Amino acid sequence: MQTNLSEHAKTLARADEAESILRSCVHCGFCNATCPTYQVLGNELDGPRGRIYLIKQLLEGEAVTAKTQLHLDRCLTCRNCETTCPSGVTYHALLDIGRAELERRITRPTGERILREGLRQVIPRPTVFKTLLKAARLARPVLPASLQQKIPAGGVAAKPRPAVRHSRRVLMLEGCVQPTLSPNTNAAAARVLDRLGISVIAASQAGCCGAVDYHLNAQEAGLARARRNIDAWWPAIQAGAEAIVLSASGCGAFVKEYGQLLRADPLYAAKAARTSELARDLVEVLGAEPLDALQTGSRKRIAFHCPCTLQHAMKLGGAVEAILTRLGYDLTDVPDAHLCCGSAGTYSITQPALATTLRDRKLDALESGHPEVIATANIGCQTHLAGANRTSVRHWIELVEDTLQ
């Protein structure tokens, strides 16, 4: 694709990257065939090819409007298009560049600004999130039905974690909302890893991975959180921690990009690259271990929802399914398993109508095989799917723990 960046766009820090990505697109349109929002809306500008053209126009200095911003906001950043693209277009990076520039040029309505800032102030702060959610649950009986269904129910209480006792040690990101919404997930991961001879060591100063800020166009704030996490993990990395385990695939996909996102930072480039090298989704860690050490118990018929961040960003589609099958679970077929459930970080809050449509379609597909439970690998997807109050939804590591006796 021929490009002619404006003089202003040429001054942007990622101008060369944007131009390279634009030039790699051949406008074939294969991406639209697997784009969830294009399938729902049928609008060229709500598919990757159309959004690429909008970003191209933006960077070439043409006029942009709130409608331009709406089309970019509607993108889930599911990266399904990247899996489909025959030309290897790194669409998500171009989208980040375009959204950041558009945020500087278009003033959002007051309501949108308040909502997005509120999400940034609440979600990345576990204590604030837990306090507000507790208050919302107390008030739930007197709230309208439309608001009641937005308040997630409590998860399984966290069971005790094993003491650090093995020579093999890993770090694990606790996450922002997962300790409140699904408190047993990381505890279950720690217990399964302990059974395999791996201890999880704490890094209390590590916090939000930075994805919430970054994908709400507060990119510098997101990178600041990344730097804080690197600082928190670095002593353990230097002491020989063999991996940074991520039990939420959304966090994993972002931490694995620290090296790329901070490559121009002279103080953090090398550390960020090393951090990304050590970042492992939980399934990558378990997949390399002798699972015969896990004694097996009861069996269930389950449907696995593979989050977009797991299958399209980290290219780990099929990895969890292989482990669950190996442990004896009966996995159902899931039609259109490549499509997004509509969670997409804060998307289910900022774009509720589209998110609900995508969720209902996903649940229909997941439930078509009549599973007893739905398993997934990301807390956002887990909460979003469970919000429909249909089939029970759990993190897959809890099912692995169920096999232990």
N, C-alpha and C positions, 0 to 999 in steps of 0.2 A: 504494500500500500504506500503510495507516494505521500510524503508529508512535507509541510513547510511551516515549521514552528514560528510563532510570533517572536519578536525581540524580547518581550517579557518572558515568554515561556522558556526561552533559551537560558535565562538567568536562574531558573529553578534548579535546585540541588540535584534532582533526578531527571533533568531534561534529556540527557543522552539515553538513559534507560527507557524513558517514555518513547522517544523517537525510534529506538531499536525495536521495541515491542510493536509499535504501530506498523513499522515496515515489515514485520514478520507475518502480519495478517494478510491472507490472500482473498479474503471476502467470500470464502466458499459457502458459508452458512451451515456447515455440518453442526456447529455448536447449537444452533437454534433447536435442532431435533431433540436435544437432551436437556434443554434449559427449562426448569420448572415454571418460571414466571411466564416465559413465552408460550408454554403449553396451556396455561390458564388464561392468559390475556390475549394471546394471538396478535400482539402488536410488535412490529419489528424493533421498535425502540425499547421494548421490554425483553429483548434477547441480547446475547453477547455481541453479535455483529452490530446491531443498532447502537448499543452503548459504546462500543469502540468508536463508531463514527461520531457520536456526541462528544466523546473525550477528544477526538481528533480536532473537531471544530473548536472546542474550548481552547486547546493548546495552540491552535492556529490564529487565535484572536477574534474569532467570530462571536457574535452576541449570544449570551446564554440567559436562560430564564429559570423561574422556579419549576417549570415543567421539565427542564433538563435535569434539575436536581431530583425531581420525583422519580424519573426513570432510573437514575443511578441509585437512589435510595431503595428502589424496589428489588434491586439485585440482592440475592441471598449470600453471595460470595461462596456458593457451594462448590465451585470449581469443577462441576461436572463438565463444563465446556472445555476445560483444559484436558480432561481425560479423553474427550472426543476429538479435539483439534488435531488434524494431521500435520499442522505446521509448528506445533509446540509453542503457541502463543501463551505467554505467562500473563493471562488476563487479569488475575487478582492483583498483581503488582501495578498494572496500568490503572485499574480501578482505584486503588489507593491513591495514586498520584492525581488522578482526575478528581476524585472526591475532595481531596485536600485543597486543590486549587479552586474548585467550585465553592467550597465553604468560605473561602476568602472573598469571593466575588458576589455571592448571593446571601442576603440576610434572611434567615429563616423567620417564619411567623413566631410570635412570642410563645405560644403554646408548645410548639416543637422545641424551641430552645430550652424551655423549662423542663420538658420531659427528658430530653437528652442529657441535660446537665444533672437532673435528678438521678438518672440511671448511672451516670458516672460517679456520683457521690455516694450511692448506696451499694451497688452490686460489688465493686471491688473491695469493700470494707466489711469483712465477715461479722464483726460485732454490731455494726449499724444494721446490716441486713437482717441478722438474727433478731435484733430487738424490734425492728419494724414489722417483720413477718409474724413474730409472736403477738404483737398488738393487733395486727390484721386478723389473725386467727381468733382472737378473743372477740373481735367485733363482727366476725363473720355472720352470726345468726341474724343480725339486724341490718345487714347490707342487702342491696338488691341482688337478685339471682345472677345478673350479668357480671357483678363484681365478685360474688362468691366463688364462681368458677375460675376466677383468675388467681385465687389464693391457694397455693399448693398444699396438700395434706402433708403431715409429718411422715418421715421415712422410718425404716427400721433403726432402732437405737443402736449405737455403736457398741460392739462387744469389746472386751479388753484386748489390748495389743500386747504381743510378746515382748519380752525384754531384749535388748541388743545383746546377742550372744555368739554371733558367727563372725568369722574373719572376713567373709564376703559382705560388703556393706554398700547400700545404695541410699541416695537421697530420694525424697518423694514430695512433690508439690501438693500441698493440702487443698489448695483451691479457694475460691471466694465463697460461692454459695453451696458447694457440695457438702461441707461439714454440717450445714443446717438442713438442707433438703434431703440428703441421703447420707447421714452420718456414719453408717456402717460400711460404706464403700471402701474408703481408704483403710479402715481397720481390717476388713476382709482381705484386702490386698496384702497388708502387712503380715497377716496370719498365714496366708498361702505362701508368700515368699519365705517366711520363717520355716515352713515345712520343707521348703526346697533348699534350706541352708543359707538363706540370704537375710540379713538384718536391715531394717529401715532405720536410718539415723535422722534425727530431727535437725531442722534449720529454721528456727523460730522467726527469724527476721525476713524470711522469704514470704511474699504475699501474692497478690494478683499477678498473673502472667503478663498483663498489659494489654491483652486483646480487646477488652471492653472499651478502654479509652481509645485505642488505636483505630478500631473499626467504627467508632462514633466520631471520627475525624479529629480527635484530640491526639494526634500522632506523637507529639513530643512528650505528652504525659504518659502515653503507653510505653515509649522508649525509656523514660525515666524509671518506670516500674521494672522494666527488663534489667536495667543497670543495677537496681537495688537487689534483685534476685541473684544476679551474678555475684555481687559482693557477698550476699548471704551464703551462697553455695561454695564460694571459692576456697575457703579454708578446708572444707571437706574434700573438694576436688583435689587440692594439693596433697591431702592426706591419703588419697588413693581410692575414694569412692568410685565405684566402677560404672555407675549410671545415675542419671536423674530420671526417676520413674514418673510418668504422667498417667494417671488413671482416667482423666477426662481428655478425650481426643482433641477437643477444641483447644485446650491449653497446650497439648503436645504439639499440634501443628504450628502454633505460634512460637513456642520455645525453640522449636527446630529451625525457625527463621531468624533467631537472634543474630546469628553470625552474618546473615545477609543484610539485615536491617541496620546493624551497627558497624558495617564494614568500613565506613568512612570515619569512625570515631577513633582517634589515635590512642585514647586511653583504654578503650574497651574492645577494639576490633579483635585482638587475639584471644582475649578471655571469652568474648561472645562466640567466636568460632569454636573454641574448645567446649563451651557449654552446649552448643547445638550438637556437637559430635557425641556428647554423652547423653543427650536427651533420648529417651526411649519410651514409646507407648508401652503400657503394661503388657500388651499382647506380645510385643517383641521380646520382652524379658522372659515371659513364661514359655514362649515358643522355642527358646533355646535351651530349656531345661528338661531333665528327664521326668516327664509327668507320671511315670509309673510309681514315683514316690508318693503320689496322691492316691490314697485308697478310695474306692468308689462306693457310692451309696445309692440313694433312690434316683430314679430317672423321671424326666418330664418331657413332654412334647412342647417344644418352644419354637418361636419365630425370632430370628435375629435381625434387628434393625442396624445396619452398618452406617454410622454417621458419615456425612460428607467429608468431614475432616479426616476420618480414618481411611476411607476408600479413595477419595480424590486428591486430598492434600498430601497424605502420607503414603498413599499407594499400598495400603495394607488390607484391602478387600479380601475376604476369605480367610484371613488369619485367625480371627476369633472363632469363626465357624469350624475351622479345622480342629481347634482345641476342644470346643464343646462336643464335637462329634467323636473325637478321640476319647473323651471321658464318658461317652455313652449316651449323650442326649440325642433325642430324636428331633432333628431340625426340619421344619416345614419349608416348602418352596415359597419364595416371596416374589410376586410379580413386580416388575419395574423397581427392583431393589436399588438401582442407581439413583433414584430420585430423592430429593430433599424432603424432610418431614415438615419444614417450615419453621423450625426453631431458630437456627442460625444466630446464636448469641442473643442479642436484644431484639432481633427482627420480629419475634412473636409479640413484642410490646409496641414497637414502632410501626409495624405493618400488620395489625391484628387480623384484618379480613383475609388477606392473602395467606397469612400463616395458618389460619383456621381451615381454609380450603385445602391447603397442602397437607395439613395434619390429618384431616378426615380421609383424604385419598390414600395417604400412607397407611392409616389404620385399617382401611378396607383391604389393602393388599396384605398387610401383616396378618390379619385375622382370617384371610381366605383359606388358610390351612388348618384352622381351628386349633390354635395353640393354647396350652394352659397358661403360658406366661410369655411376654415379650421381653427379650433382653436387648440391651444396647450398650454403648461404650462412651457415652457423653452425657453429662448431667443435664445440659440444656435440652437435648432430645428426650431424655428420660422424663423430665418434668413436663415438657410440652405434650408428649404423647399421653402421659398419665392424666393430664388435665381434662381429657375427654371422658374420664371415668368409665372406660370400657374394659379392656383386658389389662391385667396387672403388668406393670413395667418395672424391670429391675436392671441393675448393672450386671454385666455378665460375670464379673469376678465373684459376686455373691452366689451365683449358681455353681461356680467352680468350688467355692468353699462348702457348698451344700454336699458336695461329693466326699468331703473329708469325714472320717469317723474317729 
